[in-house]
Amino acid sequence: MIQFELLTRRPLALPERDLEKIAVALSKKLGLKGVLSVSVSFVSETAMKRLNRDHMGKNRPTDVLAFPMEHLFVPPKEARPLGDIVVCAKYAEREAKRRLISTHEELVRLLIHGTLHLLGYDHDTDFKETRMFGLQEQVLGLVYNV
């Protein structure tokens, strides 16, 4: 089961109860066992631009970045940290307006997207993109039905 740990204040457009819905939907769809911890930070566009430049080599803000935690020993029966997700809520808000969807839906989608990256999914080829985005939208559908 995924557990989200907020490291910063969450945007008002994303109620805390929805973090649990996202965690349940992801865990159910992917058949996840054990406790998997994901830390989540919401940052400004300036901070996101800096992170994107420093870690991805792209000197512009983006909507979400995922930083997987690898090769970490975790004692049995403790939550295994998957990594960190960083979301730029302002960027997500603009993207939601552009796509004519709610900011809430975009933020939910980004948390799903970031978590999928932490679990090893990627979209660097057409095949992988189709697979990842298809899974992302299936989980999104579950969130609204959980």
N, C-alpha and C positions, 0 to 999 in steps of 0.2 A: 504494500500500500504506500502510495506517495504521501509524504508530509511536506507541506510548504511552510517554510519559516521566513517570516517577513523581517528583513533587516532595516527597512525604512518604512515610513508611512505609506499606506496604500492609497491610490486615488479614490475619491468618493464614488466614482463610477463603477468601482469593483467592490461590492459588499464582501465582508469577510466570509460569510456563509458560502459564497461562490467558490472560494478556494477549496473548500471541502468537496463541493460538487465536481470541480475539475479533477481533484485527486482521485475521487471514486471512479469517475468516468475513465480516466487514463488507466488506473489500476485494473479495472474490469476489462476494458478493451484489450489491453496488452497482457492480461493474465499475470500481473506482477505479484510476486510473493515476498514476504518479509517487509520491513519498514525501510523505505528509501527516502532520504531527506534531501530536499531541494531548497536552497536559500534564494530569496527573491529580493531584489532591490529595485526601486523606482527612482530614476535619476533625471536630472535636467538635460536639455539638449547639449549644453556645453560639456557636461561630464560624459555624455554618451559619445559625442564627437571625439573626445580625448581617448576614451576606451577603444573606440573603433579604429582610430589612427594607430594607437599603441599596440593593439593586439591583432588587428586585421589588415593594417596597412592602408586603410581607406579614410581619408581626411574629411569625413562628413558624418553627421549624426545618422543613426539608424533606429529601427523600432525595437529590436531585441538582440541581445548577445547571450550566448550560453558558454559557460566555462566548465567543462567536465572535470571532475576530480578522478584521477586515475592512480592506481597502484597504492592505495591507502589500506593499511591493515585495520580492520574493524573487528573487535571481539564479537563472538556469537551473541545473538539476542539483542544487539544494539542496532540502532538505525544506521544504515549504510549511506553516507553522504554521496549523492550523485554529482553535485556541483552547484554552481551559481547561475542564476538567470538575472540579467539586468534588462530592465524595460524602460524606455523613454515614453512616459505617458503623453507628453505634449505631441510627440511624433505620431503616436498611436491615435490621438484625437484628430489630427489633421488627416491621417490616412482613412480613418472611419468616415469623416465628412466626404472625402474624395470618392469613397466606395459606396456612399449612401447607406451606411450601417451605423449602429449605435457604437459609442466609445466603449461601452461595456462589452459588446460582442468582440470588438477588436482586441481589447485587453485579455479576454478569455482565450481568444485564438492565439495571442502571443505567448501566453503562459503554456498552452499546449505545445506550440511550436518549439519553444525553448526547451521544454522537458523532453520532447522527442529528440532534439539534438543531444541532450545529456545522455539519452539512452542509446545513442549511436546512429540515429537516423540522420540523413543528409539529403541535400537537393543539388548536388554538384553534377549530376547527369540527368538526362530526360527521364530515364527509368526510375532513378532514385527520387526525383522530384515528384513524379506521378504517384509513386508509392507513399512518400512522406505526406504530401499535401492531401491525398485521399484519406489517409489515416487521420490526419489532423481534422478534417471536416467530419469524419465519422465520430471522433471523440467529441467534437463541438456539438454534434447532434445529441449525443448521450448527455452532455452537460445540461442541456435544456429539457431533458426528459428524466433526469435523476431526481 
